[in-house]
Amino acid sequence: MFSFEHIAIMVKDMDKSVAFYEQVFGFEVRFRKKRADREMVFLFLKNAPQIEMELIQDIDPIRSYSSEGVVNHLAFRVEDLEKAIAHINEKSTLTISPEIKPAAEGKMVLFEGLNGEILQLIEKS
């Protein structure tokens, strides 16, 4: 009956955010549209094209949409957590602490993305 559609994140700088998700995680742009009040970009991963992420930047906000709603975190499964951390530290302006914590089915690390969103890397056992 239901299937997952997308995750939406409000961003401060669209070009920097798109570049971050492309370079660090390998997302590709499927659709990009700019209106007078808002720019939207839909991104996907080739190995999971049915799940998309929408980035939204309000240019001329007409309501409180950009400050309402919370995305708790985006989780990415990785095969080698230490290599993934090194990759993100190398490919972005972010610095991820190597403080790895136990997860329900393995180990994980949480960190803040460019727009204050919480990102999680999970290595399952």
VEXNU-19259 format. One record per residue (C-alpha): residue number from 1; x, y, z. Coordinates in steps of 0.5 Angstrom, whole numbers. Example, Ala and Ser with C-alpha at 12.3 -4.5 7.8 and 13.67 -1.06 7.14 Angstrom:
<pts>
    nr      c1      c2      c3
     1      25      -9      16
     2      27      -2      14
</pts>
This chain:
<pts>
    nr      c1      c2      c3
     1       0       0       0
     2       5       5       2
     3      12       6      -1
     4      18      11       1
     5      18      17      -3
     6      23      22      -1
     7      27      25       5
     8      27      33       4
     9      32      37       7
    10      32      45       8
    11      39      48       5
    12      42      54       6
    13      46      54      -1
    14      44      49      -6
    15      50      49     -10
    16      54      47      -4
    17      49      42      -2
    18      48      39      -8
    19      56      38      -9
    20      57      35      -2
    21      52      30      -3
    22      54      28     -10
    23      62      28      -8
    24      61      25      -1
    25      56      20      -2
    26      55      19     -10
    27      48      22     -11
    28      46      24     -18
    29      41      30     -19
    30      35      27     -23
    31      31      34     -23
    32      32      41     -21
    33      27      47     -21
    34      28      54     -19
    35      22      58     -18
    36      21      65     -16
    37      20      63      -9
    38      24      56      -8
    39      29      52     -11
    40      28      44     -11
    41      33      39     -13
    42      31      31     -13
    43      37      27     -12
    44      38      19     -12
    45      43      13     -11
    46      44       9     -17
    47      44       3     -13
    48      37       5     -10
    49      33       9     -15
    50      27       9     -12
    51      29      13      -6
    52      30      20      -7
    53      32      26      -3
    54      30      33      -4
    55      34      39      -2
    56      30      45      -2
    57      32      52      -1
    58      27      58       0
    59      29      64      -4
    60      23      68      -2
    61      20      65       3
    62      12      66       3
    63      11      62       9
    64      14      58      15
    65      15      52      11
    66      23      52      11
    67      23      52      19
    68      17      47      20
    69      18      40      20
    70      24      36      23
    71      28      31      19
    72      32      27      25
    73      37      24      21
    74      39      21      14
    75      42      14      15
    76      47      11      10
    77      50       4      11
    78      57       3       9
    79      62      -3       9
    80      68       0      13
    81      66       5      18
    82      73       7      18
    83      74       8      11
    84      68      12      10
    85      70      17      16
    86      76      18      12
    87      73      19       5
    88      68      24       8
    89      74      28      12
    90      78      28       5
    91      72      30       0
    92      68      35       4
    93      69      41       9
    94      66      37      15
    95      71      33      20
    96      68      27      23
    97      70      25      30
    98      72      18      30
    99      68      17      36
   100      65      10      34
   101      59       8      38
   102      55       1      38
   103      49       1      34
   104      43      -4      34
   105      46      -9      29
   106      53      -6      29
   107      57       0      30
   108      56       7      28
   109      58      15      28
   110      53      21      28
   111      55      28      25
   112      52      34      23
   113      52      36      15
   114      52      42      12
   115      45      45      14
   116      45      42      21
   117      42      36      19
   118      44      30      23
   119      48      24      18
   120      49      17      21
   121      54      12      18
   122      52       5      20
   123      57      -1      19
   124      52      -8      20
   125      56     -14      23
</pts>
